[in-house]
Amino acid sequence: MKNIQLKTTGLAILLGGSFIFSSCEAVQNTNNTQRGAAIGTVAGGVIGGILGNNVGKGGNTALGSVIGAAVGGGAGILIGQHMDKQAEKIEQVLPGAEVVRTDEGINLILNENSSVTFDYNSENLTSKAKNSLDKLIQVFKEYPDTNLLIVGHTDNVGSQNFNLPLSEKRAKSVVNYLVSKGISSSRLTSKGVGLSEPIADNSTAAGRAQNRRVEIAITANEKMKAEAKKQAGE
Protein backbone atom coordinates (compact mmCIF):
# COMPACT_ATOMS: atom_id res chain seq x y z
CA MET A 1 0.00 0.00 0.00
CA LYS A 2 2.82 2.33 -0.96
CA ASN A 3 0.80 5.40 -1.94
CA ILE A 4 -2.44 4.61 -0.15
CA GLN A 5 -3.52 7.00 2.58
CA LEU A 6 -4.90 5.68 5.85
CA LYS A 7 -7.40 8.00 7.49
CA THR A 8 -8.13 7.38 11.16
CA THR A 9 -11.61 8.57 12.00
CA GLY A 10 -13.18 6.09 14.29
CA LEU A 11 -11.30 5.26 17.47
CA ALA A 12 -14.22 5.18 19.85
CA ILE A 13 -13.94 4.56 23.57
CA LEU A 14 -16.82 3.87 25.94
CA LEU A 15 -15.87 5.62 29.18
CA GLY A 16 -18.29 6.40 32.01
CA GLY A 17 -21.25 6.14 29.65
CA SER A 18 -19.83 8.71 27.23
CA PHE A 19 -18.36 8.28 23.75
CA ILE A 20 -15.01 9.96 23.12
CA PHE A 21 -13.89 10.27 19.53
CA SER A 22 -10.43 11.00 18.25
CA SER A 23 -9.86 13.62 15.58
CA CYS A 24 -9.19 12.75 11.95
CA GLU A 25 -5.61 11.90 11.09
CA ALA A 26 -4.18 10.83 7.74
CA VAL A 27 -1.24 8.43 7.85
CA GLN A 28 0.48 6.93 4.80
CA ASN A 29 2.18 3.56 4.29
CA THR A 30 0.18 1.76 6.99
CA ASN A 31 -1.89 -1.43 6.83
CA ASN A 32 -5.53 -1.04 7.78
CA THR A 33 -6.91 -4.47 8.65
CA GLN A 34 -7.31 -3.75 12.38
CA ARG A 35 -9.48 -0.69 12.11
CA GLY A 36 -12.93 -2.20 12.00
CA ALA A 37 -12.47 -3.59 15.48
CA ALA A 38 -11.58 -0.17 16.88
CA ILE A 39 -15.11 0.97 16.15
CA GLY A 40 -17.05 -2.23 16.53
CA THR A 41 -15.73 -3.64 19.78
CA VAL A 42 -17.57 -0.87 21.58
CA ALA A 43 -20.80 -0.33 19.69
CA GLY A 44 -20.46 -1.62 16.14
CA GLY A 45 -22.59 0.01 13.51
CA VAL A 46 -24.12 2.48 15.98
CA ILE A 47 -20.82 4.29 16.41
CA GLY A 48 -20.12 3.93 12.71
CA GLY A 49 -23.40 5.68 11.98
CA ILE A 50 -22.67 8.50 14.41
CA LEU A 51 -19.22 9.02 12.94
CA GLY A 52 -20.58 8.92 9.41
CA ASN A 53 -23.15 11.58 10.15
CA ASN A 54 -20.63 13.83 11.88
CA VAL A 55 -17.99 13.59 9.17
CA GLY A 56 -20.59 14.00 6.43
CA LYS A 57 -21.81 17.24 8.02
CA GLY A 58 -18.20 18.35 8.35
CA GLY A 59 -17.82 18.53 4.60
CA ASN A 60 -16.98 15.17 3.03
CA THR A 61 -19.95 13.25 1.69
CA ALA A 62 -17.98 10.27 0.39
CA LEU A 63 -15.91 9.87 3.54
CA GLY A 64 -19.01 10.13 5.71
CA SER A 65 -20.63 7.36 3.68
CA VAL A 66 -17.63 5.07 4.18
CA ILE A 67 -17.50 5.59 7.94
CA GLY A 68 -21.25 5.36 8.38
CA ALA A 69 -21.30 1.92 6.74
CA ALA A 70 -18.93 0.38 9.31
CA VAL A 71 -20.14 -2.71 11.20
CA GLY A 72 -17.09 -3.11 13.43
CA GLY A 73 -15.92 -6.05 15.54
CA GLY A 74 -14.39 -9.16 14.04
CA ALA A 75 -16.51 -8.70 10.93
CA GLY A 76 -15.02 -5.24 10.52
CA ILE A 77 -11.51 -6.69 10.57
CA LEU A 78 -12.41 -9.16 7.81
CA ILE A 79 -14.04 -6.44 5.72
CA GLY A 80 -10.96 -4.28 6.26
CA GLN A 81 -8.76 -7.05 4.86
CA HIS A 82 -10.89 -7.21 1.71
CA MET A 83 -10.68 -3.44 1.34
CA ASP A 84 -6.89 -3.46 1.79
CA LYS A 85 -6.57 -5.82 -1.16
CA GLN A 86 -8.96 -3.81 -3.30
CA ALA A 87 -7.17 -0.55 -2.48
CA GLU A 88 -3.84 -2.05 -3.51
CA LYS A 89 -5.35 -3.25 -6.79
CA ILE A 90 -6.78 0.20 -7.53
CA GLU A 91 -3.39 1.77 -6.89
CA GLN A 92 -1.80 -0.70 -9.32
CA VAL A 93 -4.21 -0.10 -12.19
CA LEU A 94 -4.61 3.68 -11.72
CA PRO A 95 -1.53 5.18 -10.00
CA GLY A 96 -2.77 8.76 -10.42
CA ALA A 97 -5.80 8.19 -8.23
CA GLU A 98 -5.79 9.19 -4.56
CA VAL A 99 -6.79 6.10 -2.59
CA VAL A 100 -7.83 6.73 1.01
CA ARG A 101 -8.43 3.66 3.19
CA THR A 102 -10.86 4.56 5.93
CA ASP A 103 -12.27 2.13 8.48
CA GLU A 104 -14.07 -0.56 6.46
CA GLY A 105 -14.10 1.17 3.09
CA ILE A 106 -12.25 3.19 0.49
CA ASN A 107 -12.61 6.83 -0.50
CA LEU A 108 -11.31 7.15 -4.06
CA ILE A 109 -10.53 10.67 -5.33
CA LEU A 110 -10.38 11.12 -9.10
CA ASN A 111 -9.34 14.34 -10.83
CA GLU A 112 -6.88 15.56 -13.45
CA ASN A 113 -4.09 13.52 -11.85
CA SER A 114 -5.96 10.34 -12.77
CA SER A 115 -7.27 11.82 -16.06
CA VAL A 116 -10.90 11.64 -14.92
CA THR A 117 -12.11 14.88 -16.49
CA PHE A 118 -15.12 16.25 -18.35
CA ASP A 119 -15.61 18.51 -21.33
CA TYR A 120 -15.72 22.20 -20.36
CA ASN A 121 -18.96 23.13 -18.55
CA SER A 122 -20.33 19.73 -19.53
CA GLU A 123 -21.16 16.38 -17.97
CA ASN A 124 -19.60 14.53 -20.92
CA LEU A 125 -16.66 12.32 -19.96
CA THR A 126 -13.48 12.84 -21.95
CA SER A 127 -11.89 9.89 -23.74
CA LYS A 128 -9.08 9.91 -21.16
CA ALA A 129 -11.64 9.72 -18.37
CA LYS A 130 -13.26 6.70 -19.97
CA ASN A 131 -9.89 4.99 -20.26
CA SER A 132 -9.24 5.57 -16.55
CA LEU A 133 -12.70 4.35 -15.57
CA ASP A 134 -12.20 1.23 -17.69
CA LYS A 135 -9.24 0.34 -15.47
CA LEU A 136 -11.31 0.82 -12.33
CA ILE A 137 -14.16 -1.23 -13.75
CA GLN A 138 -11.85 -4.24 -13.86
CA VAL A 139 -11.34 -3.92 -10.11
CA PHE A 140 -15.02 -3.29 -9.39
CA LYS A 141 -15.86 -6.51 -11.23
CA GLU A 142 -13.17 -8.42 -9.35
CA TYR A 143 -14.70 -7.25 -6.05
CA PRO A 144 -18.46 -7.42 -6.75
CA ASP A 145 -19.70 -7.37 -3.15
CA THR A 146 -19.35 -3.62 -2.70
CA ASN A 147 -21.58 -0.58 -3.07
CA LEU A 148 -20.31 2.52 -4.88
CA LEU A 149 -21.40 6.08 -4.10
CA ILE A 150 -20.31 8.48 -6.86
CA VAL A 151 -20.00 12.10 -5.68
CA GLY A 152 -19.43 14.96 -8.13
CA HIS A 153 -17.53 18.13 -7.12
CA THR A 154 -16.68 21.43 -8.83
CA ASP A 155 -14.41 24.40 -8.17
CA ASN A 156 -15.86 27.80 -7.20
CA VAL A 157 -15.93 29.33 -10.67
CA GLY A 158 -19.55 30.28 -11.18
CA SER A 159 -22.41 30.09 -8.71
CA GLN A 160 -23.62 27.11 -6.72
CA ASN A 161 -26.86 27.34 -8.70
CA PHE A 162 -24.83 26.41 -11.77
CA ASN A 163 -22.27 24.10 -10.17
CA LEU A 164 -24.62 21.94 -8.11
CA PRO A 165 -26.65 20.56 -11.04
CA LEU A 166 -23.45 20.25 -13.10
CA SER A 167 -21.84 18.13 -10.38
CA GLU A 168 -24.98 15.99 -10.15
CA LYS A 169 -24.95 15.42 -13.91
CA ARG A 170 -21.25 14.54 -13.87
CA ALA A 171 -21.73 12.01 -11.07
CA LYS A 172 -24.63 10.51 -13.01
CA SER A 173 -22.48 10.35 -16.15
CA VAL A 174 -19.96 8.22 -14.27
CA VAL A 175 -22.75 5.95 -13.04
CA ASN A 176 -24.15 5.58 -16.55
CA TYR A 177 -20.72 4.73 -17.93
CA LEU A 178 -20.10 2.10 -15.26
CA VAL A 179 -23.49 0.54 -15.98
CA SER A 180 -22.76 0.52 -19.72
CA LYS A 181 -19.62 -1.48 -18.96
CA GLY A 182 -21.39 -4.13 -16.91
CA ILE A 183 -21.46 -2.80 -13.34
CA SER A 184 -24.86 -3.52 -11.78
CA SER A 185 -26.96 -0.42 -11.22
CA SER A 186 -28.01 -1.89 -7.86
CA ARG A 187 -24.48 -1.20 -6.59
CA LEU A 188 -24.47 2.44 -7.66
CA THR A 189 -25.70 5.72 -6.19
CA SER A 190 -24.82 9.22 -7.35
CA LYS A 191 -24.83 12.64 -5.73
CA GLY A 192 -23.55 16.09 -6.60
CA VAL A 193 -22.41 18.67 -4.07
CA GLY A 194 -21.21 21.44 -6.37
CA LEU A 195 -18.58 23.73 -4.86
CA SER A 196 -19.49 23.06 -1.22
CA GLU A 197 -16.74 20.55 -0.34
CA PRO A 198 -13.36 21.89 -1.57
CA ILE A 199 -10.20 19.97 -0.70
CA ALA A 200 -7.80 22.65 -1.94
CA ASP A 201 -7.47 26.42 -2.24
CA ASN A 202 -9.83 27.73 -4.92
CA SER A 203 -7.78 30.93 -5.26
CA THR A 204 -5.14 29.11 -7.34
CA ALA A 205 -5.43 27.26 -10.64
CA ALA A 206 -3.79 24.19 -9.10
CA GLY A 207 -6.24 24.22 -6.22
CA ARG A 208 -9.25 24.55 -8.50
CA ALA A 209 -7.98 21.61 -10.55
CA GLN A 210 -7.94 19.47 -7.39
CA ASN A 211 -11.46 20.54 -6.48
CA ARG A 212 -12.84 19.57 -9.90
CA ARG A 213 -13.16 15.90 -9.09
CA VAL A 214 -15.25 12.81 -8.63
CA GLU A 215 -15.06 10.81 -5.43
CA ILE A 216 -16.14 7.19 -5.15
CA ALA A 217 -17.03 5.80 -1.73
CA ILE A 218 -16.54 2.02 -1.75
CA THR A 219 -18.29 0.13 1.03
CA ALA A 220 -19.24 -3.47 1.80
CA ASN A 221 -22.69 -4.53 0.63
CA GLU A 222 -25.06 -6.59 2.75
CA LYS A 223 -23.73 -9.87 1.34
CA MET A 224 -20.15 -9.07 2.33
CA LYS A 225 -21.26 -7.89 5.77
CA ALA A 226 -23.30 -11.05 6.37
CA GLU A 227 -20.45 -13.32 5.26
CA ALA A 228 -17.96 -11.43 7.42
CA LYS A 229 -20.21 -11.69 10.47
CA LYS A 230 -20.67 -15.41 9.86
CA GLN A 231 -16.92 -15.99 9.55
CA ALA A 232 -16.33 -13.95 12.70
CA GLY A 233 -19.01 -15.87 14.60
CA GLU A 234 -21.04 -12.74 15.26
C-alpha positions, 0 to 999 in steps of 0.5 A: 500500500505504498501510496495509499492514505490511511485516514483514522476517524473512528477510534471510539472509547466507551468511558463512564457512559460517554463516547469519546472520539479521536480527531481525523488523522491521515497516515500513509504507508500503513496497513488497515486491517485492524481498524474495523475492530476499533469501532465495533468492539464498543458499539459496532454500527451504531458508532459507525453511523454517528461518525458517518453523520458527523464527518458528512456534516463536516464537509466530506460526503464520500468519507461520511458514507464510508464511515457510516457503513462500518459494522465493526468487531471481528466482521469489521476486521475481515471487511478491512482485509478485503478493502486493503486488497482492493485498495492495492489493486486500484493503486496498481491499475490507476496510480494517479488516483488518490486512494484513502483507506478509511475504516471498512471502506475506500474513498477514491478521489479522481481528478486531473491527476488520474485523467478523470475529467469532463468537457468544459462546462459539460457532464460529458466524460473525456476519452481519457476519463473513460480509459481511466474508468475502464481500469477501475471497472476491472477492479469493481468486477473483481470485487463485486460485493461492494456498493459505490457512491459516486459524488461529483464536485466542482471548483468555485468558478460560477455560482452554486446554482450552476455548479450543483446541477453540473456536479450531479450530472457529472456524477450521473455520467460516471454511473451511466458509464459504469453501468454501460460497462457491466457494473450492476446499477443496484451497486451504484448511487450518485450525488452532486455537491457542487462547490461546497466541499473543496479539498484545496485552495480555490484561489489558485489554478492548481487548487481549483484543478484538485477541487474539480473531481469525482469521489467514489465511496466504496463500502461493503454490501449486505452480502459481504457484511453477512459473510464477514459476520458469519466468519467472525461468529457474530 
